[in-house]
Amino acid sequence: MEQIVEKQWRVNRFGAMRTGNIQKNGAIPKSHTSRGNFFTKRLSFTKFLANLSALSILCTMLAFGACGQKKTNQPTNTSVENQILTPRRDNNGKWGYVGEKGKILIPYKYDYAKQFDPEGLALVRLNDKYGYINKEGHETVPCKYDYAEDFSEGLATVRLNGKYGCVNREGQETVPCKYDEIGKFTNGTAYAKSGLDEGKLDRSGNFTVTARNMKTTLLDAVKKKYVRFSAQGSSINSSYMEVENLTDMNLYLTVPCGTYLSANSSSYQNMILTSPEDIQLSPKQKYSKYVNTACMNMHRDIPSENSGFGVGQHNDSHLLSKVIKLLDDGNYSYPVKQAAVWIVTDDANYDDAGTLQNQYGNRTINLEDYNTGLSVVKEARKMK
């Protein structure tokens, strides 16, 4: 009869449990071997989970490494919007744009092209019309304007049919083309002029008049009492003129050649302007200047500082007006101008013109001067 020493458990290399009464010689009866019991299943499942977890971690690491490597190898950004495009002209005189590697990105087709601004728009001219393009070559502002400037605070001044307006970067005409002048926007406003009015223009196109202007002739301003006028004699070929603005308007006065200064005393010669003048007066401003003149009545006294004058003007059909216009256009010397004026006003001959003498007692108008003045008068008589 077998002698039982003790009852023990053993696990084989496959994880199977064997149980039985170990005999004295250490043998375990085969009838007591058990496979797949609860402990065996529990240990096998735990080992499976451990292997699955390790595999999952490995796949995650491999995937992360692959993704990171892929991102590292990608270019940062190949979009044309982030490239530096440079305007370049071809052999036919047309302009286009090339990229950083010299590749043509916008074809050569423009009459002129400027550098792109920091916000990605460039001013171009196509078929003598101006517009703006983006870096893809699309016209954000159509090439239809006669003139255009760079953007300032999101708006650019453009001109169409002689009038100015403003466009934004999307091509919308936020300020219609109806102004005579528009400056660049600064702090939300820009100088603008419409007709005789000057003022400020905001980004929405609202125009606030800050100054009214008037453009007319000196004679008209005197008649309408916009200005106070006075003049004094200075010499045989100049007069001193003073003008004061009596209004709250900006006055732009033209004084055409042929405007005459009428002496307050009949003993002095009347004077006539031989060169045109333009006078700009702000409200209440005074203006004074010496102007070029010629004497109109040779037998009267030469005006002095004590002689005063009013202002008048002959109409354009008057012979003297035509003569003065020809004299100004021809840039003739004073002796020629004086000879021509006296020929018209006093029917002066060469001997009569000799009464004008310089400080040394020599005649101022020589024969050549007189004959030149006579030729000018003859030409003026032919004018219609």
Contacts in CASP RR format, 6 or more apart in sequence:
PFRMAT RR
TARGET T0000
AUTHOR 0000-0000-0000
METHOD contacts of the structure
MODEL  1
MEQIVEKQWRVNRFGAMRTGNIQKNGAIPKSHTSRGNFFTKRLSFTKFLA
NLSALSILCTMLAFGACGQKKTNQPTNTSVENQILTPRRDNNGKWGYVGE
KGKILIPYKYDYAKQFDPEGLALVRLNDKYGYINKEGHETVPCKYDYAED
FSEGLATVRLNGKYGCVNREGQETVPCKYDEIGKFTNGTAYAKSGLDEGK
LDRSGNFTVTARNMKTTLLDAVKKKYVRFSAQGSSINSSYMEVENLTDMN
LYLTVPCGTYLSANSSSYQNMILTSPEDIQLSPKQKYSKYVNTACMNMHR
DIPSENSGFGVGQHNDSHLLSKVIKLLDDGNYSYPVKQAAVWIVTDDANY
DDAGTLQNQYGNRTINLEDYNTGLSVVKEARKMK
2 23 0 8 1.000
3 23 0 8 1.000
3 24 0 8 1.000
4 21 0 8 1.000
4 22 0 8 1.000
4 23 0 8 1.000
4 24 0 8 1.000
5 21 0 8 1.000
5 22 0 8 1.000
5 23 0 8 1.000
5 24 0 8 1.000
5 26 0 8 1.000
6 21 0 8 1.000
6 22 0 8 1.000
7 19 0 8 1.000
7 20 0 8 1.000
7 21 0 8 1.000
7 22 0 8 1.000
8 19 0 8 1.000
8 20 0 8 1.000
8 22 0 8 1.000
9 17 0 8 1.000
9 18 0 8 1.000
9 19 0 8 1.000
10 17 0 8 1.000
10 18 0 8 1.000
10 19 0 8 1.000
10 28 0 8 1.000
11 17 0 8 1.000
11 18 0 8 1.000
12 18 0 8 1.000
15 40 0 8 1.000
15 43 0 8 1.000
15 44 0 8 1.000
16 33 0 8 1.000
16 34 0 8 1.000
16 35 0 8 1.000
16 36 0 8 1.000
16 40 0 8 1.000
17 34 0 8 1.000
17 35 0 8 1.000
17 36 0 8 1.000
17 37 0 8 1.000
17 39 0 8 1.000
17 40 0 8 1.000
18 28 0 8 1.000
18 32 0 8 1.000
18 33 0 8 1.000
18 34 0 8 1.000
19 32 0 8 1.000
19 33 0 8 1.000
19 34 0 8 1.000
20 28 0 8 1.000
20 29 0 8 1.000
20 32 0 8 1.000
21 28 0 8 1.000
21 29 0 8 1.000
21 32 0 8 1.000
22 28 0 8 1.000
23 29 0 8 1.000
80 105 0 8 1.000
80 135 0 8 1.000
80 136 0 8 1.000
81 120 0 8 1.000
81 134 0 8 1.000
81 135 0 8 1.000
81 136 0 8 1.000
83 99 0 8 1.000
83 100 0 8 1.000
83 105 0 8 1.000
83 135 0 8 1.000
84 99 0 8 1.000
84 100 0 8 1.000
85 97 0 8 1.000
85 98 0 8 1.000
85 99 0 8 1.000
85 105 0 8 1.000
85 106 0 8 1.000
85 116 0 8 1.000
85 122 0 8 1.000
85 135 0 8 1.000
86 97 0 8 1.000
86 98 0 8 1.000
86 99 0 8 1.000
86 115 0 8 1.000
87 95 0 8 1.000
87 96 0 8 1.000
87 97 0 8 1.000
87 113 0 8 1.000
87 114 0 8 1.000
87 115 0 8 1.000
87 122 0 8 1.000
88 95 0 8 1.000
88 96 0 8 1.000
88 97 0 8 1.000
88 98 0 8 1.000
88 108 0 8 1.000
89 95 0 8 1.000
89 96 0 8 1.000
89 108 0 8 1.000
90 96 0 8 1.000
90 108 0 8 1.000
92 108 0 8 1.000
93 108 0 8 1.000
94 108 0 8 1.000
94 109 0 8 1.000
94 110 0 8 1.000
94 111 0 8 1.000
95 108 0 8 1.000
95 109 0 8 1.000
95 110 0 8 1.000
95 111 0 8 1.000
95 112 0 8 1.000
95 113 0 8 1.000
95 124 0 8 1.000
96 104 0 8 1.000
96 106 0 8 1.000
96 107 0 8 1.000
96 108 0 8 1.000
96 109 0 8 1.000
96 110 0 8 1.000
96 113 0 8 1.000
97 104 0 8 1.000
97 105 0 8 1.000
97 106 0 8 1.000
97 113 0 8 1.000
97 116 0 8 1.000
97 122 0 8 1.000
97 135 0 8 1.000
97 137 0 8 1.000
98 104 0 8 1.000
98 105 0 8 1.000
99 105 0 8 1.000
105 135 0 8 1.000
106 133 0 8 1.000
106 135 0 8 1.000
106 137 0 8 1.000
109 126 0 8 1.000
110 124 0 8 1.000
110 125 0 8 1.000
110 126 0 8 1.000
111 125 0 8 1.000
111 126 0 8 1.000
111 127 0 8 1.000
111 128 0 8 1.000
112 124 0 8 1.000
112 125 0 8 1.000
113 122 0 8 1.000
113 123 0 8 1.000
113 124 0 8 1.000
113 125 0 8 1.000
114 122 0 8 1.000
114 123 0 8 1.000
114 124 0 8 1.000
114 150 0 8 1.000
115 122 0 8 1.000
116 122 0 8 1.000
116 135 0 8 1.000
117 150 0 8 1.000
117 151 0 8 1.000
119 151 0 8 1.000
119 169 0 8 1.000
120 134 0 8 1.000
120 135 0 8 1.000
121 132 0 8 1.000
121 133 0 8 1.000
121 134 0 8 1.000
121 140 0 8 1.000
121 141 0 8 1.000
121 151 0 8 1.000
121 169 0 8 1.000
122 132 0 8 1.000
122 133 0 8 1.000
123 130 0 8 1.000
123 131 0 8 1.000
123 132 0 8 1.000
123 148 0 8 1.000
123 149 0 8 1.000
123 150 0 8 1.000
123 156 0 8 1.000
124 130 0 8 1.000
124 131 0 8 1.000
124 132 0 8 1.000
124 133 0 8 1.000
124 143 0 8 1.000
125 131 0 8 1.000
125 143 0 8 1.000
126 143 0 8 1.000
127 143 0 8 1.000
129 143 0 8 1.000
129 144 0 8 1.000
129 145 0 8 1.000
129 146 0 8 1.000
130 143 0 8 1.000
130 145 0 8 1.000
130 146 0 8 1.000
130 147 0 8 1.000
130 148 0 8 1.000
130 158 0 8 1.000
131 139 0 8 1.000
131 141 0 8 1.000
131 142 0 8 1.000
131 143 0 8 1.000
131 144 0 8 1.000
131 145 0 8 1.000
131 148 0 8 1.000
131 158 0 8 1.000
132 139 0 8 1.000
132 140 0 8 1.000
132 141 0 8 1.000
132 148 0 8 1.000
132 156 0 8 1.000
132 169 0 8 1.000
132 171 0 8 1.000
133 139 0 8 1.000
133 140 0 8 1.000
134 140 0 8 1.000
140 169 0 8 1.000
140 170 0 8 1.000
140 171 0 8 1.000
141 148 0 8 1.000
141 156 0 8 1.000
141 158 0 8 1.000
141 167 0 8 1.000
141 169 0 8 1.000
141 171 0 8 1.000
142 171 0 8 1.000
144 160 0 8 1.000
145 158 0 8 1.000
145 159 0 8 1.000
145 160 0 8 1.000
146 159 0 8 1.000
146 160 0 8 1.000
146 161 0 8 1.000
146 162 0 8 1.000
147 158 0 8 1.000
147 159 0 8 1.000
148 156 0 8 1.000
148 157 0 8 1.000
148 158 0 8 1.000
148 159 0 8 1.000
149 156 0 8 1.000
149 157 0 8 1.000
149 158 0 8 1.000
149 184 0 8 1.000
150 156 0 8 1.000
151 169 0 8 1.000
152 184 0 8 1.000
152 185 0 8 1.000
152 186 0 8 1.000
152 190 0 8 1.000
153 185 0 8 1.000
153 186 0 8 1.000
153 188 0 8 1.000
153 203 0 8 1.000
154 168 0 8 1.000
154 169 0 8 1.000
154 185 0 8 1.000
155 166 0 8 1.000
155 167 0 8 1.000
155 168 0 8 1.000
155 174 0 8 1.000
155 175 0 8 1.000
155 185 0 8 1.000
155 190 0 8 1.000
155 203 0 8 1.000
156 166 0 8 1.000
156 167 0 8 1.000
157 164 0 8 1.000
157 165 0 8 1.000
157 166 0 8 1.000
157 182 0 8 1.000
157 183 0 8 1.000
157 184 0 8 1.000
157 190 0 8 1.000
158 164 0 8 1.000
158 165 0 8 1.000
158 166 0 8 1.000
158 167 0 8 1.000
158 173 0 8 1.000
158 177 0 8 1.000
159 165 0 8 1.000
159 177 0 8 1.000
160 177 0 8 1.000
161 177 0 8 1.000
162 177 0 8 1.000
163 177 0 8 1.000
163 178 0 8 1.000
163 179 0 8 1.000
163 180 0 8 1.000
164 177 0 8 1.000
164 179 0 8 1.000
164 180 0 8 1.000
164 181 0 8 1.000
164 182 0 8 1.000
164 192 0 8 1.000
165 173 0 8 1.000
165 175 0 8 1.000
165 176 0 8 1.000
165 177 0 8 1.000
165 178 0 8 1.000
165 179 0 8 1.000
165 182 0 8 1.000
166 173 0 8 1.000
166 174 0 8 1.000
166 175 0 8 1.000
166 182 0 8 1.000
166 185 0 8 1.000
166 190 0 8 1.000
166 201 0 8 1.000
166 205 0 8 1.000
167 173 0 8 1.000
167 174 0 8 1.000
168 174 0 8 1.000
174 203 0 8 1.000
174 204 0 8 1.000
174 205 0 8 1.000
175 182 0 8 1.000
175 201 0 8 1.000
175 205 0 8 1.000
176 205 0 8 1.000
178 194 0 8 1.000
179 192 0 8 1.000
179 193 0 8 1.000
179 194 0 8 1.000
179 201 0 8 1.000
179 207 0 8 1.000
180 193 0 8 1.000
180 194 0 8 1.000
180 195 0 8 1.000
181 191 0 8 1.000
181 192 0 8 1.000
181 193 0 8 1.000
182 190 0 8 1.000
182 191 0 8 1.000
182 192 0 8 1.000
182 193 0 8 1.000
182 201 0 8 1.000
183 190 0 8 1.000
183 191 0 8 1.000
183 192 0 8 1.000
184 190 0 8 1.000
185 203 0 8 1.000
188 202 0 8 1.000
188 203 0 8 1.000
189 200 0 8 1.000
189 201 0 8 1.000
189 202 0 8 1.000
189 203 0 8 1.000
190 200 0 8 1.000
190 201 0 8 1.000
191 198 0 8 1.000
191 199 0 8 1.000
191 200 0 8 1.000
191 201 0 8 1.000
192 198 0 8 1.000
192 199 0 8 1.000
192 200 0 8 1.000
192 201 0 8 1.000
192 207 0 8 1.000
193 199 0 8 1.000
194 207 0 8 1.000
195 213 0 8 1.000
196 212 0 8 1.000
196 213 0 8 1.000
196 214 0 8 1.000
196 215 0 8 1.000
197 209 0 8 1.000
197 211 0 8 1.000
197 212 0 8 1.000
197 213 0 8 1.000
198 209 0 8 1.000
198 210 0 8 1.000
198 211 0 8 1.000
198 212 0 8 1.000
198 213 0 8 1.000
198 250 0 8 1.000
199 207 0 8 1.000
199 208 0 8 1.000
199 209 0 8 1.000
199 210 0 8 1.000
199 211 0 8 1.000
200 207 0 8 1.000
200 208 0 8 1.000
200 210 0 8 1.000
201 207 0 8 1.000
201 208 0 8 1.000
202 208 0 8 1.000
211 249 0 8 1.000
211 250 0 8 1.000
212 248 0 8 1.000
212 249 0 8 1.000
212 250 0 8 1.000
213 249 0 8 1.000
213 250 0 8 1.000
213 251 0 8 1.000
213 252 0 8 1.000
214 221 0 8 1.000
214 226 0 8 1.000
214 247 0 8 1.000
214 249 0 8 1.000
214 250 0 8 1.000
214 251 0 8 1.000
214 252 0 8 1.000
215 251 0 8 1.000
215 252 0 8 1.000
215 253 0 8 1.000
215 254 0 8 1.000
216 224 0 8 1.000
216 226 0 8 1.000
216 251 0 8 1.000
216 252 0 8 1.000
216 253 0 8 1.000
216 254 0 8 1.000
217 253 0 8 1.000
217 254 0 8 1.000
217 255 0 8 1.000
217 256 0 8 1.000
217 313 0 8 1.000
218 227 0 8 1.000
218 229 0 8 1.000
218 243 0 8 1.000
218 253 0 8 1.000
218 254 0 8 1.000
218 255 0 8 1.000
218 259 0 8 1.000
218 279 0 8 1.000
218 311 0 8 1.000
219 259 0 8 1.000
219 311 0 8 1.000
219 312 0 8 1.000
219 313 0 8 1.000
221 227 0 8 1.000
221 251 0 8 1.000
221 253 0 8 1.000
222 229 0 8 1.000
222 311 0 8 1.000
225 246 0 8 1.000
226 245 0 8 1.000
226 246 0 8 1.000
226 247 0 8 1.000
226 249 0 8 1.000
226 251 0 8 1.000
227 243 0 8 1.000
227 244 0 8 1.000
227 245 0 8 1.000
227 246 0 8 1.000
227 251 0 8 1.000
227 253 0 8 1.000
227 281 0 8 1.000
228 243 0 8 1.000
228 244 0 8 1.000
228 246 0 8 1.000
229 241 0 8 1.000
229 242 0 8 1.000
229 243 0 8 1.000
229 244 0 8 1.000
229 310 0 8 1.000
229 311 0 8 1.000
230 241 0 8 1.000
230 242 0 8 1.000
230 308 0 8 1.000
230 309 0 8 1.000
230 310 0 8 1.000
231 239 0 8 1.000
231 240 0 8 1.000
231 241 0 8 1.000
231 242 0 8 1.000
231 261 0 8 1.000
231 308 0 8 1.000
231 309 0 8 1.000
231 310 0 8 1.000
231 311 0 8 1.000
232 239 0 8 1.000
232 240 0 8 1.000
232 303 0 8 1.000
232 305 0 8 1.000
232 306 0 8 1.000
232 307 0 8 1.000
232 308 0 8 1.000
232 309 0 8 1.000
233 239 0 8 1.000
233 240 0 8 1.000
233 271 0 8 1.000
233 303 0 8 1.000
233 304 0 8 1.000
233 305 0 8 1.000
233 307 0 8 1.000
233 308 0 8 1.000
233 309 0 8 1.000
234 240 0 8 1.000
234 290 0 8 1.000
234 303 0 8 1.000
234 305 0 8 1.000
235 302 0 8 1.000
236 295 0 8 1.000
236 302 0 8 1.000
236 338 0 8 1.000
236 356 0 8 1.000
237 292 0 8 1.000
237 293 0 8 1.000
237 294 0 8 1.000
237 334 0 8 1.000
237 338 0 8 1.000
238 290 0 8 1.000
238 291 0 8 1.000
238 292 0 8 1.000
238 293 0 8 1.000
239 261 0 8 1.000
239 271 0 8 1.000
239 290 0 8 1.000
239 291 0 8 1.000
239 293 0 8 1.000
239 303 0 8 1.000
239 309 0 8 1.000
240 288 0 8 1.000
240 289 0 8 1.000
240 290 0 8 1.000
240 291 0 8 1.000
240 305 0 8 1.000
241 261 0 8 1.000
241 288 0 8 1.000
241 289 0 8 1.000
241 290 0 8 1.000
241 291 0 8 1.000
242 286 0 8 1.000
242 287 0 8 1.000
242 288 0 8 1.000
243 253 0 8 1.000
243 279 0 8 1.000
243 281 0 8 1.000
243 286 0 8 1.000
243 287 0 8 1.000
243 288 0 8 1.000
244 281 0 8 1.000
244 284 0 8 1.000
244 285 0 8 1.000
244 286 0 8 1.000
244 287 0 8 1.000
245 251 0 8 1.000
245 281 0 8 1.000
245 282 0 8 1.000
245 283 0 8 1.000
245 284 0 8 1.000
245 285 0 8 1.000
245 286 0 8 1.000
245 287 0 8 1.000
246 284 0 8 1.000
247 283 0 8 1.000
248 283 0 8 1.000
248 284 0 8 1.000
249 283 0 8 1.000
250 280 0 8 1.000
250 281 0 8 1.000
250 282 0 8 1.000
250 283 0 8 1.000
251 279 0 8 1.000
251 280 0 8 1.000
251 281 0 8 1.000
252 278 0 8 1.000
252 279 0 8 1.000
252 280 0 8 1.000
252 281 0 8 1.000
253 278 0 8 1.000
253 279 0 8 1.000
253 280 0 8 1.000
253 281 0 8 1.000
254 276 0 8 1.000
254 277 0 8 1.000
254 278 0 8 1.000
254 279 0 8 1.000
255 273 0 8 1.000
255 276 0 8 1.000
255 277 0 8 1.000
255 278 0 8 1.000
255 279 0 8 1.000
255 291 0 8 1.000
256 273 0 8 1.000
256 276 0 8 1.000
256 313 0 8 1.000
257 273 0 8 1.000
257 274 0 8 1.000
257 275 0 8 1.000
257 276 0 8 1.000
257 324 0 8 1.000
257 325 0 8 1.000
257 327 0 8 1.000
257 328 0 8 1.000
258 272 0 8 1.000
258 273 0 8 1.000
258 274 0 8 1.000
258 313 0 8 1.000
258 314 0 8 1.000
258 320 0 8 1.000
258 321 0 8 1.000
258 324 0 8 1.000
258 325 0 8 1.000
259 272 0 8 1.000
259 273 0 8 1.000
259 311 0 8 1.000
259 312 0 8 1.000
259 313 0 8 1.000
260 270 0 8 1.000
260 271 0 8 1.000
260 272 0 8 1.000
260 273 0 8 1.000
260 296 0 8 1.000
260 311 0 8 1.000
260 312 0 8 1.000
260 313 0 8 1.000
260 314 0 8 1.000
261 270 0 8 1.000
261 271 0 8 1.000
261 272 0 8 1.000
261 273 0 8 1.000
261 293 0 8 1.000
261 309 0 8 1.000
261 310 0 8 1.000
261 311 0 8 1.000
261 312 0 8 1.000
262 270 0 8 1.000
262 309 0 8 1.000
262 310 0 8 1.000
262 311 0 8 1.000
262 312 0 8 1.000
263 269 0 8 1.000
263 270 0 8 1.000
263 271 0 8 1.000
263 300 0 8 1.000
263 303 0 8 1.000
263 307 0 8 1.000
263 308 0 8 1.000
263 309 0 8 1.000
264 307 0 8 1.000
264 308 0 8 1.000
264 309 0 8 1.000
264 310 0 8 1.000
265 307 0 8 1.000
265 308 0 8 1.000
266 300 0 8 1.000
267 300 0 8 1.000
267 301 0 8 1.000
268 300 0 8 1.000
268 301 0 8 1.000
268 302 0 8 1.000
268 303 0 8 1.000
268 304 0 8 1.000
268 307 0 8 1.000
268 308 0 8 1.000
269 295 0 8 1.000
269 296 0 8 1.000
269 297 0 8 1.000
269 298 0 8 1.000
269 300 0 8 1.000
269 301 0 8 1.000
269 302 0 8 1.000
269 303 0 8 1.000
270 295 0 8 1.000
270 296 0 8 1.000
270 297 0 8 1.000
270 309 0 8 1.000
271 293 0 8 1.000
271 294 0 8 1.000
271 295 0 8 1.000
271 296 0 8 1.000
271 303 0 8 1.000
271 309 0 8 1.000
272 293 0 8 1.000
272 294 0 8 1.000
272 296 0 8 1.000
272 320 0 8 1.000
272 324 0 8 1.000
272 341 0 8 1.000
273 291 0 8 1.000
273 292 0 8 1.000
273 293 0 8 1.000
273 324 0 8 1.000
274 292 0 8 1.000
274 293 0 8 1.000
274 294 0 8 1.000
274 324 0 8 1.000
274 327 0 8 1.000
274 328 0 8 1.000
274 334 0 8 1.000
274 337 0 8 1.000
275 291 0 8 1.000
275 292 0 8 1.000
275 328 0 8 1.000
276 328 0 8 1.000
277 289 0 8 1.000
277 291 0 8 1.000
279 287 0 8 1.000
281 287 0 8 1.000
292 334 0 8 1.000
294 334 0 8 1.000
294 337 0 8 1.000
294 338 0 8 1.000
294 341 0 8 1.000
295 302 0 8 1.000
295 303 0 8 1.000
295 338 0 8 1.000
295 341 0 8 1.000
295 342 0 8 1.000
296 320 0 8 1.000
296 341 0 8 1.000
296 345 0 8 1.000
297 345 0 8 1.000
297 346 0 8 1.000
298 342 0 8 1.000
298 345 0 8 1.000
298 346 0 8 1.000
298 348 0 8 1.000
298 352 0 8 1.000
298 353 0 8 1.000
298 355 0 8 1.000
298 356 0 8 1.000
299 346 0 8 1.000
303 309 0 8 1.000
314 320 0 8 1.000
314 321 0 8 1.000
315 321 0 8 1.000
316 322 0 8 1.000
319 344 0 8 1.000
319 377 0 8 1.000
319 380 0 8 1.000
319 381 0 8 1.000
320 341 0 8 1.000
320 344 0 8 1.000
320 345 0 8 1.000
322 380 0 8 1.000
322 383 0 8 1.000
323 340 0 8 1.000
323 341 0 8 1.000
323 344 0 8 1.000
323 376 0 8 1.000
323 377 0 8 1.000
323 380 0 8 1.000
324 341 0 8 1.000
325 380 0 8 1.000
326 376 0 8 1.000
326 379 0 8 1.000
326 380 0 8 1.000
327 336 0 8 1.000
327 337 0 8 1.000
327 340 0 8 1.000
327 376 0 8 1.000
332 340 0 8 1.000
332 372 0 8 1.000
332 373 0 8 1.000
332 376 0 8 1.000
333 369 0 8 1.000
335 364 0 8 1.000
335 365 0 8 1.000
335 366 0 8 1.000
335 369 0 8 1.000
336 369 0 8 1.000
336 372 0 8 1.000
336 373 0 8 1.000
336 376 0 8 1.000
337 373 0 8 1.000
338 353 0 8 1.000
338 356 0 8 1.000
338 364 0 8 1.000
338 365 0 8 1.000
339 348 0 8 1.000
339 353 0 8 1.000
339 365 0 8 1.000
339 369 0 8 1.000
339 370 0 8 1.000
339 372 0 8 1.000
339 373 0 8 1.000
339 374 0 8 1.000
340 373 0 8 1.000
340 374 0 8 1.000
340 376 0 8 1.000
340 377 0 8 1.000
342 348 0 8 1.000
342 352 0 8 1.000
342 353 0 8 1.000
343 373 0 8 1.000
343 374 0 8 1.000
343 377 0 8 1.000
344 377 0 8 1.000
346 352 0 8 1.000
350 367 0 8 1.000
350 370 0 8 1.000
353 363 0 8 1.000
353 365 0 8 1.000
353 370 0 8 1.000
354 363 0 8 1.000
354 364 0 8 1.000
354 365 0 8 1.000
356 363 0 8 1.000
356 364 0 8 1.000
356 365 0 8 1.000
357 363 0 8 1.000
357 364 0 8 1.000
358 364 0 8 1.000
END
